Amino acid sequence: MARHRPSRRSVLTAGAWTALAGVTAGATTGCSASGTQSGPNGPLTFWSSLRGTDTLVAAWNSRNPRDPVKFDMMTSGLAGGNAKLANAARAGNAPDIVSVVDADLPGFAIDGVCGDITDLVTERLRKRIGARAWTNAELGGRVYGVPLDLGPMLFAYRADLLRRHRVEVPTTWAEFHEAARRLKRVAGIDLLTFHPNAYNVLAGHAMQAGGRWFTAEDDSWTVNFLDGPTRKVAEYWQQLLDEELLLTAPGSSQQWFSALASGRVAGHVVGPWGLAALAASVPGGAGKWRVAPLPQWDPKNPVLGTDGVSLHTISPASNKKERAMRFLEWLSTAPEAITARLSGGRSSLFPAAENLVKPASEQFSTDYYGGQDLYRLVAEQSRLLRIGWTWGPRMQATATSLHHALARLPYGSTITEALRTTEAETLPDMRSLGLSVRQP
């Protein structure tokens, strides 16, 4: 029999994350589903949009023919994957395992896509992955996913262009501003692109500066998109836009790729996962690009934000949880697993488990970046990652609001105004879920 479902408010208040596992499991008990309810002895079902997951699953199945995994590729979150997962959970058809990005974890925990797996996480797994990565998987002190990678923000740049025009690689944001001015003045080249459809990048800059958009305390949430650190970030990038030192173009757009390929843009801020994507998208840049640490606000106290990391979660309705966790422990810590995942050379993912860094580095050719030891650089930068950032419970809606607001920048709006609009639209959206929400 399904258990009584508590009120929406009692489930979603900040102090009630620990109730989510029981609530969502109770809400889905008794559903006649073709996914996780196919029987405890059937194949594990696994949905993911991550590159290399097909070869990873094939490697597992070849080693474990009596415990197979059935894999289905899905689109990324904002491209429809999130809606598909939420609908499947409501219908009782969610897969046993799914990969999600860290920003979507709170919302998926609420929707019943991700269950509380705290009691399934072994001490061995905790130690292998490390405390810094586990912070991306925790809600209210409970674990809702197994971290796959780390995502410190980095600065990729065209070494040939900066060298030709005698522009030093910036180490602080003040130096970055001066470098952008010089490069534009002497060569007409933009040092970077501002992407109005990349909430994750703006959030990463806010993390680095010490901002906190969402705070969950006791039985309420505080939403503040214009705290002091975030305002500093907004004003900094607005000044570069006002001085026409940045190209404004959507990420993954033909406009942006064309600018990178032609050398009209000389840099890119991204997490480790994006280095392979850059190489694939702009093949003509091979050998010309290098990667540096992200500039700092205070070089004496360096800190970095995260640009998107992935987690693997288990459905609260799964009747194969122990088997799923066994697969996830292998997936996250076994050298043969990361080797299989990255064997196509299409991913520059930086694994959270330290013992996987070397085998991962052997699968990704760094020729595009002049043979630079990228994995050593990322390992060093990962130690600077800020912990304690909280994502909101409806980040897809929040991200959409921010993207729409930032799209108005060419028409006279500002980044600060976009953040203010996003906060104003996020508050009623959260309250409609039964949340107690306030502004500082």
C-alpha positions, -999 to +999 in steps of 0.1 A: +000+000+000+013+035-008+020+057+022+001+089+028+018+118+010+025+148+032+016+183+021+037+200-007+050+225+018+062+199+043+081+181+015+097+211-001+107+233+029+145+235+032+146+215+064+126+186+049+150+173+023+154+141+042+117+133+038+119+133+000+130+097-004+101+083+016+076+106+000+085+100-036+088+063-031+054+063-015+039+083-043+050+059-069+044+026-051+017+006-069+022+022-103+021-003-132+052+007-150+074-007-178+106+009-164+118+003-129+088-019-120+097-046-145+109-070-118+139-071-095+156-096-117+153-078-149+180-057-165+189-024-149+176+006-170+198+036-175+192+069-192+220+094-199+230+121-223+267+118-216+292+110-243+307+075-241+280+060-220+272+034-247+307+020-246+307+022-208+276+000-206+289-023-233+320-029-211+299-036-181+277-060-199+306-079-213+319-084-178+286-090-161+263-109-185+241-121-156+235-085-144+230-065-176+222-028-180+199-016-207+210+019-219+189+046-236+205+078-249+185+109-241+188+146-250+204+170-226+183+187-199+172+220-214+168+203-248+140+182-235+157+156-213+146+171-180+109+171-191+112+135-202+126+124-169+100+143-148+072+129-169+086+094-166+088+097-128+052+109-126+040+080-147+060+054-128+082+047-158+115+062-146+147+043-153+166+027-124+195+050-130+198+084-147+226+110-151+218+146-142+237+178-138+243+192-104+220+222-110+190+199-116+195+177-086+172+196-061+143+197-086+146+161-095+147+150-059+114+169-055+100+153-086+109+118-075+135+112-102+163+110-077+160+090-044+179+093-011+208+068-015+227+078+017+225+043+032+237+027+000+269+047-002+298+027+012+327+042+031+350+029+004+331+048-023+330+080-002+368+080+002+375+072-034+355+101-047+364+126-021+346+152+001+347+181-024+328+161-051+302+148-026+290+183-018+275+184-053+254+153-045+240+163-011+208+179+000+201+186+036+230+163+047+216+134+027+231+119-006+210+119-037+236+110-064+270+096-070+294+123-084+311+115-117+334+145-123+347+178-111+343+211-131+366+239-121+362+269-145+392+274-168+403+300-193+411+286-228+428+310-251+444+314-286+481+314-276+492+325-311+469+356-311+479+367-276+516+362-284+513+380-318+497+411-302+518+410-271+490+404-247+499+386-215+477+358-202+457+374-174+458+360-139+434+385-123+401+400-135+417+434-135+444+421-158+417+404-179+400+438-184+433+454-195+441+424-218+407+427-235+412+464-240+446+459-256+435+431-278+405+450-291+425+482-296+455+467-315+438+439-334+400+443-332+397+409-315+374+401-287+391+383-258+359+364-249+322+359-258+293+367-234+267+339-238+232+351-229+220+315-228+247+302-203+232+306-168+258+281-156+287+303-166+272+334-149+265+313-118+301+300-118+314+335-118+290+343-089+303+312-070+339+324-075+331+358-062+313+345-031+277+349-042+248+328-030+217+329-050+197+304-029+200+297+008+180+269+024+177+273+062+153+256+086+118+257+070+124+285+043+144+295+013+161+329+008+165+340-029+190+368-036+204+372-072+218+406-063+240+400-033+272+420-031+294+394-049+270+388-077+264+425-082+302+429-085+303+402-111+274+417-130+289+452-130+323+438-141+309+420-172+286+449-180+315+473-181+332+450-206+301+448-227+296+486-225+332+491-238+324+466-266+352+443-256+332+411-258+312+394-286+277+387-275+264+354-290+246+323-278+267+294-268+268+266-294+256+290-321+270+292-356+278+329-349+300+319-320+317+290-338+324+312-368+340+338-346+362+313-329+372+297-362+381+330-378+401+343-348+377+371-341+374+357-305+405+346-287+392+330-255+366+308-239+357+302-202+346+266-196+349+236-174+371+206-183+343+188-201+342+217-226+378+213-238+369+183-260+338+201-272+359+231-283+383+209-302+355+192-320+336+224-328+366+244-341+390+218-356+410+245-374+423+257-341+444+226-335+477+235-319+468+271-314+448+269-281+461+266-246+444+265-212+452+286-182+437+290-147+407+312-145+416+348-134+411+356-098+395+385-079+421+381-051+451+360-061+461+357-024+429+338-018+422+319-050+388+302-054+369+288-083+333+282-093+320+251-110+308+248-146+285+219-147+292+185-132+274+152-136+259+128-111+243+094-114+211+089-094+188+060-085+150+063-088+132+060-055+108+036-072+136+013-083+133-023-071+170-029-080+187-003-058+215-025-045+223-037-080+222-001-093+246+010-066+270-018-074+270-006-111+274+030-101+304+022-078+321+005-107+311+033-131+326+059-108+358+043-095+370+015-118+398+023-142+383+001-169+350+020-166+366+054-173+387+039-201+356+025-218+337+058-214+365+079-229+378+054-254+364+073-283+385+104-275+354+126-276+354+136-239+377+156-217+357+148-185+378+151-153+368+122-130+360+129-093+378+097-082+415+104-080+425+069-091+408+076-124+426+107-134+456+089-150+436+065-171+413+093-181+442+115-192+455+086-214+423+086-234+421+123-244+447+136-268+459+171-259+474+178-293+448+204-299+462+223-269+498+219-280+504+187-259+497+206-227+492+185-195+456+194-191+447+168-165+475+180-142+463+216-145+427+206-138+438+185-108+455+216-094+426+239-100+401+214-085+416+220-051+403+256-053+367+247-059+343+265-037+319+244-017+286+252-001+268+266-032+231+257-032+211+254-065+174+263-065+146+238-066+134+248-100+166+256-119+152+249-154+126+276-149+151+299-133+176+294-161+149+301-187+140+333-170+176+344-169+182+335-205+152+355-216+163+385-196+199+383-208+186+382-244+174+418-239+210+430-234+214+442-270+183+463-266+195+484-236+190+461-207+218+452-183+230+421-165+219+436-132+184+442-146+184+406-159+193+392-125+166+414-108+140+401-133+150+365-128+147+369-090+113+384-094+101+356-116+117+329-094+100+339-062+063+332-073+074+301-091+089+287-059+059+298-038+036+280-062+052+248-051+043+255-015+077+268-005+083+294+022+104+319+003+118+353+012+142+379+001+170+392+024 
